[in-house]
Amino acid sequence: MNTTHSPQTIIGCIRIAFYRVLRSLTVYATVLRSLPPRARILDCACGIGIHSLALARHGYDVRGTDASAGMIAEARRRAALEGLEVEFAKCSWADLPKKFTERFDLVFVTEMRLAIAGHPKRPSPHFAGCGRC
Ligand SMILES: C[S@@+](CC[C@H](N)C(=O)[O-])C[C@H]1O[C@@H](n2cnc3c(N)ncnc32)[C@H](O)[C@@H]1O
């Protein structure tokens, strides 16, 4: 498919993307500020661990899970490169309650549709029992 867009459309898209990123960063900063320094965080559907590793660099105690073995392998490789201690496990979120009996201060889910994960105020049953609050 060969589609062309006007400069106005492209600038509009860039502006929307910029404000989305800015809003996400503001939300992340607010949530993270409310946590204790060594808070336990579960990064669910962590992919290659971009957020898990960023959180570990800031001193959080992070676990990363993803349904894809390839993603988990790459996340482990990146953690090893940086010498970061993050426990990555292949786990679909339907299996989270079986995998973890421990509690987390924060369950982090990014770049996944809320329709799958559930509404923030009514989390999916898969996350039930994982969070402290
Ligand atoms: C768009 S990526 C987001 C990765 C990461 N959260 C980020 O923001 O960089 C979506 C990830 O969800 C994972 N995923 C899809 N279905 C899943 C499921 N049922 N349980 C756990 N992970 C799943 C995929 O393997 C993929 O790594």
The ligand as a Gaussian input file, in Angstrom:
#p B3LYP/6-31G(d) Opt

LIG

0 1
 C        3.419000      -4.393000      22.588000
 S        4.398000      -5.531000      23.552000
 C        4.660000      -4.510000      25.006000
 C        5.912000      -4.905000      25.739000
 C        6.275000      -4.017000      26.940000
 N        5.231000      -3.991000      27.944000
 C        6.638000      -2.608000      26.504000
 O        5.889000      -1.664000      26.790000
 O        7.713000      -2.448000      25.893000
 C        3.149000      -6.688000      24.120000
 C        3.718000      -7.896000      24.851000
 O        2.641000      -8.639000      25.424000
 C        2.984000     -10.001000      25.381000
 N        1.751000     -10.787000      25.565000
 C        0.750000     -10.981000      24.668000
 N       -0.215000     -11.743000      25.199000
 C        0.180000     -12.049000      26.468000
 C       -0.392000     -12.827000      27.521000
 N       -1.561000     -13.437000      27.391000
 N        0.285000     -12.919000      28.696000
 C        1.478000     -12.288000      28.843000
 N        2.071000     -11.562000      27.874000
 C        1.430000     -11.443000      26.702000
 C        3.677000     -10.160000      24.050000
 O        4.498000     -11.316000      24.011000
 C        4.483000      -8.855000      23.968000
 O        5.782000      -9.012000      24.473000

